[in-house]
């Protein structure tokens, strides 16, 4: 397989140029294990490990290879093994806060062109979850496409597709049934071009693995029915993997996520995801309006008039708070500023009663 078929282009070639000599070759991470990676390259498939120097010089886990990354490797002569010496800069990346108590970033997939945000049209359909995934997808730099799967389970998929389209901020919305459609790739073909990388993201039970099997034309990924105990989807994909589809596109499946924790979204991302609320806020009387009880607040007026869904507003507020928290965790300077502001507030609260007593 040649490099362009794996997604290689001038962006990566320019960053690889300093390594072009001395026996280095570029390769793409197809599968990531704890200590090794499976790589695709023009010379074939390699099993590879990071050099001690790369491990030592990587300040965080995110500096190490993730699925979809382009890496600089030196093959071992006579072996299907290679050593990874560097990770090339990422053009796009889909990140989240890693599961568990530790505040660290986890890169779900890198160098994605399109993100299929898969949501099932069943009893667990949730507009707020779509908003959350959409915000993170826009922040990744890739093109989000909302895929409403299991359309056969909904009485009016066209109506719900239209409803989602009003919240999609320009992202395409496609309704399919991976299990029932003759060929779901027809509806998604515009984003499945040769050499282009698509990542599928969504909650457990959304049908991502079934959809990938249909796109690949083979039962490559395990699929599972909904859990009888909890009524929720089972995790049928347990790892991330880049797979070459018959169309020539590169597909990355990901494990289902019960909850997508934000990791340091930029403010413009939320503005883009909630463009309707951003437009309302621009019409408030005061530029620093907190959209609470200030006079002339266009947001509160829209809520009162019923033109802004209170659930959508609360979703926006919740994501704003999560983003502020994630930004403080990711940026120590912001954390210090937040602590300083809080100290000022609490100090003022301590001083005020003493002043009142003296009066």
N, C-alpha and C positions, 0 to 999 in steps of 0.2 A: 504494500500500500504506500503510495507516495504521500509526502507531507501535506500538500493542499487538501487531500482527501480526509486528513485528520484535523483540518481546521487551521493549518499553518498559513500565514499571510505576511505582508510586509511589516506589520506591527511587531510580530515575534521575530522575524528575520533581523530587523534592525537591532533589537535587544540581544540577539544571539551573536551578532557580528564580533564582539570582543572574544568570544570563545571559539570562533570558527577554525582556529588552528589547534595544534597540540592534541589531536586525536579526539576532540569532543564532538558529540552529535546531539541534535535535539530529539526529544521523545515526549510523548504525552502520557499523563497518568490515567490509566484506565480503571485501576482498582487499588485501593489503599488498605493495607493491613496495618497491624500495630507496629511492626518493625520493617516491613517490606512493601514494595509497590509493584504492580504489574504495569509495564509500559508498552505503548505502541510506538513504533518508529519505522522509518523507511527501510531499515535493515531487519525488521521483524519484531517479534515480541520478546521482551526481556523481563526477568525478575530483578529488581534493583533495591539497593539499600542506600541510605544517605551516608556520606563520608562523616568521619568523626569531626572534621573541621566544620562542616555545614551544621551539624548538630550543636556544636559548641558555640558557633557564632550566631545562631538563631535565638533572638531575644525572647520570642514567644512561639507557641505552637503554630500560629498562623503563618510564620515564615517558612514552615516546612511544607512539603508537597501535599496537595489535596487533589481529589478527583477532578480532572479537567485541566490541571496545570500543565504547562510546558516546562520541562526541566532540561538541564545540561548534564549529559551523562558521558562516561567513558566506558565502552563495552570491555569486558574482560576477554582477552584473546581465547578463541576456542570454546567459549562457554556462552550459554544463553543467560548470562548474568551481566549486570552493569552497576557502576557506582554513580550516585547522584551527587554532583558537585555544586549545583546552584538551581534555584527556582527563578524562572524568568518573570518579569513584572506581569501582573494580571490585568487584562483589559476590563473584565467584569468579575464580580464575585458575589455569591449569595451567602450572607452570614446570618448567624443567630447567636443568642447567648446560649452557651453550652448548658446541657441539663446538669442538675446538681446544685450544690451550694456555692461552688467557686465561680467568681465573676470573670469569666474568660470568653473570648470570641471563638466560635466554631465556624469554620468555612465549610458550608454544605457542598458547594460545587463552584468551580472557577471557569472563567473564559466561556461563559454561556452567551449564546446569541438570543435565544428565546426561552422564556419560562412559561411552561404550561401549568397554570394554577388549577388543579383538578378538584372539583367540588361535586359531591354526589347529590342528585335531586331526589333524595329520600327523606325520611323523617328527621334526619340530622342536618338538613340543609340550614346554613347559617350565614346570613349576610354580613354579620360583624366579623366572622372568621375570614370571609373573602376580603374585607377591607384591610385586615391585618396582613394577610399574605400579599395583597396588592401593594401596600406601603413598602414592605421589604423587597418586593420584586422591582419596583421602580428604583429603589435605592441601590440595587445591585448593578444597575447600568444596562441590564438586558431588557428586551421587549417582552412585557407580560401579555399573555393570552389567557383569558379565563375560559376554562373548559368545564362545562356543566355536563357531567357524566351521569349515566343511568337515567337518561331522558325517558326511557320506557316506563319508569316507575312514577312519573309525574303526569297528572291529568292534563296539564296545559304547559308544556315546556316552553312554548313560544312566549307566553305571558311572563314567565319567570325570567326568561332570557332578556326580555325588554326591561324588566325591573332592574336586573343586574347591570344592564347597559347604562342606565342612568347614574349608576354609582361608579362606573369603571374608569372614569377620567380619560376616556379615549382608547383604553385597551380593548382589543377585539373580544367578543364574547361568542362562543361556539357551543351549541348543545349537541351531544352525541350519546350513543349507547354503545360502549365498548363491547358489551356482551351480545347485542342484538343487531347492530348495524352490519350490513354486508361488508363494508370496508370503511372503518372510521378514519382511515388515513386520507380519504377523499376530502373530508371536511377540514382536515388539518394540513393538507398538502402544501399550502402556501408557505409554511414554516419548516418544511421537512426537505429542504434543498440539499444537494450533496455538499459535504464539507461544513455544513452549518450544525451548531450544537444546540440541542434542546434539552432542558432539564424539566422533569415532572415533579411537582411539589404539591402536597396536600395532606389532609388528615388521614388517619388510618381508616380503611374501609371506603375510601373515595373511588377505588377501582383503578389506581395507577398501574398496578402490575398487569391487570387484565388488558388495559389499554396498550401497554408496552408490548405485550404478547401479540396483540393484533397488528401493531405497527411493524413488528419484526417478522410476522408470519410464522411464528413458532412459539411453543410454550417454554420460553426461556426463564421467565420469572414465576415463582410460586404464587398461587392465588388462594384466597380463603373466603369462606362465607362469613357473614356477620355473626358475631358471638351471640349465642343463645342466652348467655348469662347476663351480659351487660347491654346487649342491643347495639354494640358499637363494632367497628371494623377491627379485625385482627392485624397485627404487624406481619405482613407476609414478606416484605422486603426487609432484610436485616443489615444491609450494607449499601453503600453507594457504588455504582459501577457505570462506566462509559461503554456503550455498546454501539457497534456500527450496524445501522439498519439497511435493509435491501435498497431503500431509496438513495443510500449514500450519505444520509444525515447521521449525526452522532447523537445518541440518546442517553441521558443520564437519569436512571431511576434513583429514588431516594427513599429511605424508610419513612413510613407515616409518622406524623408529628401530632401528638395529642394537643400540644400547645406550642405555639411559635413565640419564643421570647425574643424581644427586640434587642438589637445591638447597635447603639449609636447611629440611628438614622439622622440624616441631615434635615434641618428645618424645611428646605425646599421640597423634600420628599413628601412630607405630610401635607404641605400646601398643594402639591400636585395630586395627591390621592384624594384630598378633600377640597377640590377646587371650588365647589359650590359654597362651602363655609368660608373659604379664603375670600371669595368675592363678596360675601355678606359682610365680613369683618372690615373690608376696605370701605364700606359705606357707613361705618359707625361714626358718631359725631367726634369722638376723641380717638386719636391715633394709638393711645395706650390703653384703650378700652379692654377691660378684663371680661366683658360679656357676662356680667353678673347682674348688678342693679344700677349701672350707670345710665344716665339719661341719654336718649338718642342711640341706644345700642340696636343695630340692625339685626344682630343674631337673636337677641331676645324677642324682638318684634316678629321675626320669622317663626320662632317657636310658638309665640302666642297666636299668630295667624294660622298656624298649622302647615306652613309651606316648608318648614324644616322638620324632619323626623327627629323627635327627641332621642330616639335610640341611636341615630347616626351622630347626633351632637355628643352624646355621652361616649360613644366609641372614639370620637375625635379627641375628647378631653382625656380619656383613659390612655390613648396612645401618646398624647403629648406628655403626660406625666411619666409614662414608662420611658419615653425617649429622653426626658430630662434626667431621669435616674441612670439610664444606661450611659448617657454622655458623661455624667459625673464619675461613673466607675471607669470609663475608658480614658478620661482625661483628668489627671490628678490636680491640674490647675483649676479646673471647674469645680472639683470637689472642695478644694481649699476655699474658693470664693463662696461656695454655698454654705460652708461651715461658718465663715466669717459673717455672712449675712444673718445666719440664724443666731449667732452670738449677739449681734446688735439688737435683734428683736427681743431675745430673752433678757438682755441687760436693761433694755428700756422698760420691760415689764417689771423688773425688780426695782428700778429707780422710781417709777411713777407712784406707787403707794406711799413711799417715804415722803415725797414732795407733798402729796395730798394731806398726810398727817401733820406736816409742819405748818400747813395753812390753817 
